[in-house]
Amino acid sequence: MSTHASHYLAGLFGEPDSPSGPPKGEQPAAVAEPVAIPMHPEAIRLDADGWPVDSVPADWTCPRCGGIAAWWDLLGGEHCMSCEADTLARSHRLAERAAVIRAEG
C-alpha cells in the first residue's frame, strides 16, 4: 500500500496504480472564460461615499451627521464618534486617570 496521497485518491476512484491527473489520452476539462454581466445603471444606487443606498438601516446612523461610527457610555448612552469626539477623548482621559489612581491606591 502506497502512502502517497495521489495513489490513495486514485485508489478511491477505481484506478489503483495510475499517477495523479486525468487518465492517459484524456485532456482536463477546459475552464470557461468569465463573462461580464451588463447591469442597468440604477440597479445599485450608490451614495456620495460609494456605498449602496439603504445598505445601513436609518436608525443606525447619527441624526446630525449621518455617520455610523458610535461609542456607548457606561450608562448605555450612544454617542457619535464624529459629533462627540471631544466627549470620547474626555472619557478616555478620565478612564486613564482612574486606572492610575487604582494602581497607586
matplotlib code that plots the C-alpha trace (Angstrom):
import matplotlib.pyplot as plt

x = [0.0, 1.4, 1.5, 1.3, -2.0, -2.3, -2.1, -4.6, -7.1, -6.6, -7.4, -10.6, -11.7, -11.0, -7.6, -5.2, -2.0, -2.4, -0.5, -2.4, -4.1, -6.5, -6.3, -4.0, -5.3, -7.8, -7.4, -8.6, -11.8, -11.4, -12.4, -14.9, -13.8, -15.7, -18.5, -19.3, -22.9, -24.3, -26.2, -28.7, -27.1, -29.6, -29.5, -27.3, -27.6, -24.5, -24.4, -21.8, -19.2, -19.7, -21.8, -25.0, -28.0, -30.0, -27.2, -27.3, -30.6, -31.6, -31.8, -28.1, -26.9, -26.3, -29.2, -26.8, -24.1, -25.3, -22.2, -22.3, -19.2, -20.5, -19.5, -21.5, -21.0, -21.3, -25.0, -25.8, -26.0, -25.0, -22.6, -21.4, -17.6, -17.6, -20.0, -18.9, -15.2, -14.3, -16.6, -14.9, -11.4, -12.5, -13.9, -10.6, -8.6, -10.9, -10.6, -6.7, -6.7, -8.9, -6.6, -3.6, -5.4, -6.4, -2.9, -1.5, -4.2]
y = [0.0, 3.4, 6.3, 9.0, 10.9, 10.8, 7.0, 6.9, 9.1, 7.3, 4.0, 5.5, 6.3, 2.8, 3.5, 1.9, 2.2, 5.3, 8.5, 11.6, 13.6, 12.7, 9.2, 8.8, 10.2, 12.5, 16.2, 18.1, 20.0, 23.5, 26.3, 28.8, 32.4, 34.7, 36.6, 40.2, 40.6, 44.0, 45.8, 48.6, 51.8, 52.2, 48.6, 49.5, 53.1, 54.5, 57.3, 60.1, 57.8, 55.0, 52.7, 51.2, 53.3, 51.9, 49.4, 50.7, 51.0, 54.6, 54.0, 53.0, 56.4, 59.7, 62.0, 65.0, 63.9, 60.5, 58.7, 55.1, 55.1, 55.2, 54.5, 53.8, 55.2, 53.1, 54.0, 52.8, 56.1, 56.1, 58.8, 59.7, 59.4, 62.4, 64.8, 63.9, 63.3, 65.7, 63.7, 60.5, 61.9, 63.2, 59.8, 58.2, 60.7, 60.0, 56.2, 56.5, 58.7, 56.2, 53.4, 55.3, 56.1, 52.4, 51.3, 53.7, 53.0]
z = [0.0, -1.0, 1.4, -1.3, -1.4, -5.2, -5.1, -2.2, -4.0, -7.3, -5.5, -4.2, -7.7, -9.1, -10.6, -8.0, -10.0, -12.0, -11.3, -10.3, -13.0, -15.8, -17.3, -20.3, -23.5, -21.8, -21.5, -18.5, -19.0, -20.3, -17.9, -19.4, -19.6, -17.2, -18.8, -17.9, -17.0, -18.0, -15.3, -15.5, -14.3, -11.5, -10.4, -7.4, -6.4, -4.6, -2.1, -2.1, -0.4, -2.9, -0.6, -1.8, -0.8, 2.1, 3.0, 6.6, 8.4, 9.2, 12.9, 13.0, 11.7, 13.6, 13.2, 13.0, 10.6, 9.2, 10.4, 11.7, 14.0, 17.5, 21.1, 24.2, 27.7, 30.9, 31.2, 27.7, 26.0, 22.4, 21.1, 17.6, 17.2, 14.8, 16.5, 20.1, 19.6, 22.4, 24.8, 23.8, 24.4, 27.8, 28.7, 27.7, 29.9, 32.8, 32.4, 32.2, 35.4, 37.2, 36.3, 37.6, 40.9, 41.3, 40.7, 43.3, 45.8]

ax = plt.figure().add_subplot(projection="3d")
ax.plot(x, y, z, "-o")
ax.set_aspect("equal")
plt.show()
